[in-house]
Amino acid sequence: MPQFLLDVVGATLTAVPTATEWLDSLAAGWRAERNASRAKIAMERSGRTLVERISLGIALAHLRIVDERSAPGERVRIKVVVPEAIDLDNLRFAPGDPVRLWAEHPDEPGSVRGVFERREEQAVWLMLDRAVDQLDREYALDPEAPEVTFDRGDAAIERASSALAISDLARLRDVAALAKPPRPLAPVTWTPIDTALDERQQAAVGHALRSGDIALIWGPPGTGKTRTLAEVVRQRVARGERVLCAAPSNTAVDNLGMRLAEAGVRAVRLGHPARIHPALLGLTIDAQVDRDGAAALAREWRDRARALRKSAMGRGGNEARDLWAEARALDRDANRELGNAERTIVERADVVLATCVGCDHPMLGDAIFDCVVVDEATQAPDPLLLIALGRAKVAVLAGDPHQLGPVVVGGAQTEAALGTTVFERMVASEAPAQMLEQQHRMHTQIMTFPSRSMYDGKLRAAPRVAAHVLDELGVTADPLRPRPLWLVDTAGKDWLEERTDFDPGGSLNNLPAYTFDPSTFNSGNAERVAAEARRLLSRGLPPGDLAIIAAYSAQARRLRDLLRVERAAGVEVGTVDGFQGREKEAVIVDLVRSNDSGEIGFLGNTRRMNVALTRARRFLLVVADSATLGDHAYYAQFLAYVDEIDAHGSAWSDEAEPLH
């Protein structure tokens, strides 16, 4: 068993808690996390100037509304133009994040809540709960605490605590708490619909179809986890079952949803329209109601109701009361018509798609599904997983305990309660889990180190990717970087890291953004990474095929400043968090750290590094200081591997000049 899981065993299985003890601990941790989330946002608003918040990518200012459109319900969608001085590539809002739009102060009565929708060049779209009072003024934007998420997690914990002993939820709860072992059903006979599934993927599907309570599918990078889950869903639908598909993030839900949509599965996507990928908007409740014609009729009634109310304002006595009463009746009829249409659409869908939080959507009522499938389950804090499990007869959880885990902001004690997941603890307890072993992304030399360090050497490259290289895409060969994996070792260069706290006297106009970020950056490394990127592009690599992953946000900001032209052409620059579940033909990873004491900070979180080192398909270049990293067991193993394949280069050997 890998060391990571041995650590989990030691931490969680020494004294296995009862289901009640687990849920009590979970409830306390969830309360602490809510308080920490509120405090974090309050601190950002009150403890940092607006300029500092903007430079960190957690606020926007001087916004001008240039477009306003209607949106589902009483919401409105607005487009706001952002000043050119603000680099939107540094923005940390993700689609669906809760936000607050304000004019004078974030807590003013006229501020409007909503969600961040998307970026469009030097503008962003927001979906607001209501229209703003004035369109012709400047606004600012700040994040909001996700209160609905915490409310629904609290409710899920309470439901699990009070579940009757004979209920499906109690059975799933006890397995999730490790109070009972999972019990698979008898083997079932099935014929693959997706005939291209490999042997291990087919075994995982069979395992999932036997789920008597909770079945686990372990999907290392590039092994086709989402494709495998799509087959599980299609097989269950073919058996006449209704399936709820969930994940902690909208991106993961939509990835699975797109595969199912391509397969023609009858599905409905629940959730705020701003959070849903454009390719799936046709599956939303609103879009399907529109196609049924119910929305047009409801809009007609609401328009008549507005006209009646307007007419009533100029009249008095019984005539006005009658007009108001008729308007209210039309609104009730419109709401009833829409509600009936929405319920019909949900009830006739074979598959419902939602985030874990969205599984508590009011539209679902008390619905229980034959099977609940949760993708990226190792990123879902237990309270959110319980929301999904609360609607299941049986469940299939898919994830990878060696990639990114739940995001916890509440400190060490909260991390102890929420930092490990049901999936991880079940695997650590040696519950049966089907591991996918053939990966369909990486060249063998890129794959080998992650396989050895994280997966007991079990991964193997599919034949079509095992030897693929950039040359096959028409990219010129580089004689100084001849391997698909290459280390540029900066040892001895004295490119020492720096850590910068806020400069209260700074401004957006005279200081680069990274000087506001209390994070680590390394100017020497950044210059070299930028040079390596330009050298790669000079070989003919399309800019859209290159990603640069920095271990620290301040370094990512520095790199964005250095690579403005290349970014405009399509090169992506970001931190690890934005790349899980994604891939590029070529990736440069900047490990940043270089100091005399061997201090590596959160580079010690090897799950994050495993994600960074497994995004590249054909070429991976790592820029790192071996003298700083070499005392850590994981990085020592990495350095030994690059020596083994003769892929250990030095920053002293050349300046990474463009080839042409």
Salt bridges, closest charged atoms under 4 A:
GLU44 OE2 - LYS40 NZ 3.05
GLU44 OE2 - ARG48 NH1 3.93
ASP67 OD2 - ARG69 NH2 3.00
ASP87 OD2 - ARG564 NH1 3.77
ASP87 OD2 - ARG567 NH2 3.17
ASP89 OD1 - ARG119 NH1 2.47
ASP89 OD2 - ARG567 NH1 1.74
GLU104 OE2 - ARG137 NH2 2.70
ASP107 OD1 - ARG45 NH1 3.72
ASP107 OD1 - ARG100 NH1 3.45
GLU117 OE2 - ARG77 NE 2.76
GLU117 OE1 - ARG118 NH1 3.21
GLU120 OE2 - LYS79 NZ 2.75
GLU120 OE1 - ARG118 NH2 3.52
ASP133 OD1 - ARG130 NH1 3.69
GLU138 OE1 - HIS62 ND1 2.94
GLU138 OE2 - ARG64 NE 4.00
ASP142 OD1 - ARG53 NE 2.92
GLU144 OE2 - ARG45 NH2 2.58
GLU144 OE2 - ARG100 NE 3.02
GLU144 OE1 - ARG113 NE 2.80
GLU147 OE1 - ARG34 NH1 2.67
GLU147 OE2 - ARG38 NE 2.83
ASP151 OD1 - ARG34 NH2 2.84
ASP154 OD2 - ARG34 NH2 2.89
ASP168 OD1 - ARG171 NH2 2.59
ASP174 OD1 - ARG173 NE 3.03
ASP174 OD2 - LYS180 NZ 3.72
ASP194 OD2 - ARG227 NE 2.68
ASP198 OD2 - HIS440 NE2 3.10
GLU241 OE1 - ARG236 NH1 2.76
GLU241 OE2 - ARG239 NH2 2.89
ASP254 OD1 - ARG269 NE 2.81
ASP290 OD1 - ARG299 NH1 3.64
ASP292 OD2 - ARG348 NH2 3.57
ASP303 OD1 - ARG306 NH2 2.21
GLU319 OE2 - ARG315 NH1 2.27
ASP331 OD2 - ARG309 NH1 2.73
ASP333 OD1 - ARG336 NH2 2.41
ASP350 OD1 - ARG266 NH2 3.46
ASP360 OD1 - ARG159 NH2 3.95
ASP370 OD1 - LYS393 NZ 3.30
ASP375 OD1 - LYS225 NZ 2.65
GLU376 OE2 - LYS225 NZ 3.40
ASP382 OD2 - ARG425 NH2 2.53
GLU424 OE1 - ARG607 NH1 3.38
GLU437 OE2 - ARG200 NH2 3.67
GLU437 OE1 - ARG460 NH1 3.74
GLU472 OE1 - ARG618 NH1 3.02
ASP478 OD2 - ARG481 NH1 3.58
ASP478 OD2 - ARG535 NE 2.71
ASP489 OD2 - HIS648 NE2 2.79
GLU497 OE2 - ARG593 NH2 2.85
ASP517 OD2 - ARG92 NH2 3.18
ASP517 OD2 - ARG557 NE 3.25
GLU527 OE2 - ARG558 NH2 3.64
GLU532 OE1 - ARG481 NE 2.92
GLU532 OE2 - ARG528 NE 2.99
ASP561 OD1 - ARG564 NH2 3.13
GLU566 OE2 - ARG534 NE 3.03
GLU572 OE2 - ARG582 NH2 2.58
GLU572 OE2 - LYS584 NZ 3.02
ASP577 OD1 - ARG608 NH2 2.90
GLU583 OE1 - ARG441 NE 2.93
GLU583 OE2 - ARG617 NH1 3.49
GLU585 OE2 - ARG617 NE 3.26
GLU585 OE1 - ARG618 NE 2.72
ASP643 OD1 - HIS648 ND1 2.67
GLU644 OE1 - ARG452 NH1 2.92
ASP646 OD2 - ARG483 NH2 3.75
ASP654 OD1 - ARG481 NH2 2.76
ASP654 OD1 - ARG528 NH2 3.56
